[in-house]
């Protein structure tokens, strides 16, 4: 199905003028139709990226709020311990602090490939003296 025919069906056939059959006007009409289809793709991409950015910002904000709340809970737990409660008593009451955030180990500069050794090459053997 041609793009011009498809567009005419989408608009009810009323708003699209009949494209010229040949020449410069026909080429311009065909180019306009092709560009319209491509612009639709770019608009869809732009909309999807806008939604993603908005969701990513909301997720970042939620993560930050969770980290702050967890830190406040760990501080309150430490205060309860300092105030005379034991960890067992608090645990028996169902009061356990959130786990502390994990720290990442730095990556080594070079990870040997499979079969590659991570030690210096051996010295060549000394010739036998006889």
N, C-alpha and C positions, 0 to 999 in steps of 0.2 A: 504494500500500500504506500503510495507516495506521501511525502510529508505534507504537501499542499492539500491533498485529498483528506488526509487524517486531520489536519487543522480545520478544514471546512466542516468535517463531521463533528469535531469537538465544539465548534462555535455555532452549530446548527446550520451552517452553510449560508448564513445571512450576511455576516460582517466581512467576509473575505471577498475581495474583488476577484474576478476571473483573471488568472495570470496570463500574460501575453504568451503567444506560441513560440516566438523566436526573437533573436537579436539581443540588443543591449538590455532592454526592459525585462526580457525573460531571464537573462543571466542575473540581473539585479534582484528579481523576485525570488529566484532559486537561492541566491546567496543570503537574502534576508530570511528565508525559511530555515536554511541551515543554521544561521546564526541564532535565530530564535530558539531552536532546539538546543543548541549548545549553551546559550544563556540560561535556559531552564535548568540544565545540569549544574551550572556554576551556582545558580541561586539555591538549588537544593543542597549542594555542598556547603555553601555559606551558612544556611540555616542549621544544618547538622553540626557544623563547627561551633556556632553560637550556643546551641543547646549543650554541647560537650563542655565548652568553657564555663558555662553557668553551673553545670552539675559538678565540674571539677572544683570550682570555687566553693560551692556549698559543701562538698565532701571535705575539703581542706579545713573549712571553718568548723565542721563537725568534729574532725580529728583533733583540732586545736582545743576545742571545748572539752573533749573527752580527756585529753592529756592534762588539762588544768584541773578537772574534777578528780582525776586519779591522784594527782599530786596533793590536792587538798585532803583526800581520804587517807593517803599515806601519812601526811602531817598529823592529822587527827588521831590516827592509830598510834603514832609515836608519842603523842601527848597522853594518850590513855595509858600506854606502857609507863611513861614517866610519872603518871599520877597514881601508880600502884597496881594497876591491872597486870595480870600475866598474859602472855601470848596464848596459853592454854585456855584461860578463862574467856578471853575474847573469842577464841576459835570455837569453844563450846557454845557460846552465845550466837554463833553464826556470823561473827564480825571478823572477817579476814580482809586485810588490805589488798588493793590491786597489786599485781606484780609490777616490779620496777621495770622501766623500759630497758630493752636489751641494747647493749652497746655493740656496734659492729666492729669486727676484727678487720684491720687494714689488709687489703689484698697484697699478696707477694708481688714483687715487680715482674717476676718471670715464673710462670708455672711450667715445669717441664712437660713436654709432650709425651704421649705414651711411648715407652721404649727409650726415651731420652733420660740420661742419668743426670742427677743434680750434684755431681762431685767433680772436682778438677780431673783432667786427664792424667793417667799414670805416667811416671817418668820412664823413658826407655831403659831397658836393662843394660847394665855396663858390660862391655865385652869381657869374656873370660880371659884371665891372665894365666899363662901356663908355663 
